[in-house]
C-alpha cells in the first residue's frame, strides 16, 4: 500500500523479520540512542507486538511504527487496547508525511482487527491530528499524565467508563 502523503515511491507494508536490523538502526538514528529499539525488541519477545508497519522507499526502510497490546481495565473488564510506540522516521525524511501515513495505516488496521482504543505518550502538537486527546486519557489511572498522554477511541465510548486503569508491560520499563 502506497502512502498518499509521502510520495509515490514510499510503500507502507507490514514488518517482516528480515526488516528487524534496519528497524533497529532506524530507531537508533531517529531517537539518538538505543532505548526505543530495546522497547521494540522486548515487546516482540513478549509477543505483544500486534501491528508493526514499515515505510519503504527504493528498498530502504525509512519509517517504522509499532502498536502493541496494552492492558486497560475497567473493573474486571479488560478493554481491547493498543499502545502506539515507538514511531520513527529516518531523520532526513521527517516532516514529509511518512510518519502520518504510518499512523493512519496502523489505525486503519487496528479498526479492522477490532481493537477498541489506542493510547500514546507522544508530542501533543502531533497526535491530535489523528484524533488523539489528552482529555480522553486524563481519567485513566496510568503511570503517565499530562498533555503528552493521549487516547483515541476506535469504538465510540470505549474509554468512557469510570475507574479505567492502564498497566504498561515491563517492555516499557527499559525507557525509564
N, C-alpha and C positions, 0 to 999 in steps of 0.2 A: 504494500500500500504506500503510495507516494504521499508525502506530506505537502498539503497545499500551500502552506506558508513558508516552506523552506526551500522552494525551488524544485525544478523538475528532476534534478539529479539525486535528490535525497529520498531514500526509501525508508519507511518505518516498518520494522518487522519484529517478530518475537525473537528473543535471545536464543542462541544455540550454544551448547557447551564449548564449542571451538572459539566462541567470542570472548571467553572469560578473561584471558590475559589482556586483550585490548580494552575490555571494560575496566579492568583494574588500573591500567595505565591512564585511561581517560579520567577516571575518578581522582586519581592522584594529581593529575595536571589541573583539573577543574577546581579542586578544593585545596591544592597546595600541600597535600600530605596524605598519609595512608588511612586515616580514620574511616572515611566513607567506604573505601574498598574493603576494610575489615567488617563493617556492618553488612555489606553485601554478602561477603563470604559466610559470615555467621548465620545470616537469615537463610541462605541456601542450605547450609549444613543442618539447620533446624527444620528444614522443609516448610518454611513459612513463606518463601518467595512464591507468589501466586501469579502475578503478571509482571513480566520483565521484557522490555522492549529496547531495541537499539535503532538509532538513525544511522544509515549507511550511505556514504557518498563515495563513488568511484572505488568501492571495495574497502574503504576505511570507515571505522566506527567513529562517528563524530558526536554522538549523543547516546544517552542511556537513562532509563527510568525503571525504578523498581517499586512495585506495590506488594506489600506483604500482609499476611493475616494478622490482625490486631484484636486482642481480647477487649471488647467493650461489653459491659454487663449493665443490665437494669434489673436489680434484684437478682433473681435466679435465672433470668433470661439472658442469653448471650446474643448480641447483635452481630450479624454478619458484616464486619467492618474491616477495611484495609487501611494501612499506613502508607502514605506516599513518601518514600525516602530510600535512597537519595535519588536526585535527578541531576544529571550533569551533562554539560555540553563543552566540547573542546574550546579552550579559551579563545582561539582565533575565529571561532564560528558562533560565538554568543551574540545575542541581540539580532538574530536573523530568522527567528521563528521556529527554530528546531526544537527548543525546549517546549514551546507552546504546542507544537504538533505532537510531541511525545505525551504531554499531559492529556490533550484531547483524545488521542488514540487509546491511552491507558484507561481513561474514564469511560470511554465507549465500551471497551472490553469488560470493565467492571460492571457496567449496567447489564450487558449481555449475559454475564456469568452470575447475575442475580445477587451481587453484593449490595448492601443497603446504605452504606455510608463510607466516606473516606476522611481520614484525619491527616493533617500535615503540620509540621513545625517548619515554617518557611517564611520567606520575605513577605511582609504584609502589603507591599505595593505590587506584588506579582500575582499571588494566588487568587485574590478576589476576582480577577477577570474570568476565572473558571467557575465562579460561584462559591468559593470557599469563604467562610465567615468566622471571625473570632467570636462574634456574639453567639453563634450556634454552638461553638465549642466551650464557651465560658461556663455553662452549668455543669460540665463534666468534671468529675474528680479525676485529676491526672497529675503526673509529675511536672507538667508544664502549664503555664498560664500566660496571659498577655496577648498582645495583638498578633504575635507570630504563631500562636497555637490556634489553628483553624480547622473547621469541619465543613463537609459538604454532604448533604443528604442525597443519595441516589434514589431512595424511596421517600416520598414526602412524609414528614412526621416521624421518620425513623429515630431521630435523636430527641424527640420532644418529651420523653418520659422523665419522671423525677428520679434522682439518685443514680444517674449514669456514672460509670466508673471505667477508666481506661487503664489497662495494665500492659505496659510495653514488655516485649520479650527480652531476655538477657542479651540478645544480639545488639540491642541499642546501648547497652551499658559500656561498650568499648569507646563510645564517644564522650563519655562523662569524665 
